């Protein structure tokens, strides 16, 4: 593992105005984001044959460092435009973005959704030499990214969600006994903070309430009576809460200020900023007999008629190198994720690993165990019903 005092390279700063100018300047169209030509200005090696070429990337935050690495190594210009949701990325490509971008980073089953919409192209196994070191749960072909027998994304990072807690005041054994019901059974009334993200929270409620016999709660359709049971439980959860926030910053603040000791509705990606600031009391758990969920990002190739495919694959592979994994999961990431490539594990110090995992003071040695007990985050076939009952429950609560 790296020592915490290892010198870090200077990061690429992602700024909207500068990025918009850079993307427009390279013929990318009216996108915003981060653009940089630092590779050309710093005497980068042009032997790759990419000097003067450009790559336009539509992505979540955390990939600016990879863009800088690729520029320095190839002489190409990499322009990054940030998205704040998978819906935004999907709509951007469907509104003409397929002609503007080469790479999009998405989540979970959005790979299949984009594949069916013909906005992205399949990826090829032989293009990813690092796949031999990917964690077993993400080995090729990774089903979440498969559509009609073809892979449409390569997985660079992942994270997980369960029940967040302040271990200075909450006994883990109590949570292990009560499970997610601790958020609504009255034992922590007035100590719970929530995110207004129903599709992240409702799966955990379903897993607690019903014996699913190993099924993913996001795959099944509940009967009307079971939906009503979930809604009644949500009312109790809202009744126990101090607040419901639209973003993770609000729940982090509640935990930091001592307004709450438990948080439902997010995972290590949303809470890791607290840990990274030195608050090692912020942890996550899941009931071992119930489980939780995990998310996975995917690197895709946009179905651009002028796709710079070779350079796009270079970007993918840079994100999957040990250095790239460290950048997107820690160094360039305000919210932390876990690497897929096991060859990158030693890039992270022990404390960095614990900060990312947030699980029982363990590092990446817990990753395989966690993934065996968690289910892949998906879009439920009853998503509309979920959203409606969430709104009703919130309105009918005393919150």
Buried (B, 14 or more C-beta within 10 A) or exposed (E): BBEEEEEEEEEBEBBEEBBBBBBBEBEBBEBBBBBBBBBBEEEBEBEBEBBEBBBBBBBBBBBBBBBBBBBBBBBBBBBBBBBEEBEEBBEBBEEEBBEBBBBBBBBBBBBBBBBEEEBBBBBEEEBBEBBEBBBEBBEBEBEBBBBEEEBBBBBBBBBBBBBBBBBEEBEEEEBBEBBBBBBBBEBBEEBBBBBBBBBBBBBBBBBBBBEBEEEBBBEBEBEEEBBEBBBBBBBBBBBBBBBBBEEBEBBBBBBBEEBBBBBBBBBBBBBBBBBBEEBBBBBBBBBEEBBBBBBBBBBBBBBBEEBBBEBBBBBBBBBBBBBBBBBBBBBBBEBBBBBBBBBBBEBBBBBBBBBBBBBEEBBBEBBEEBBEBBBBBBBBEBBEBBBBBBEEBBEBBEB
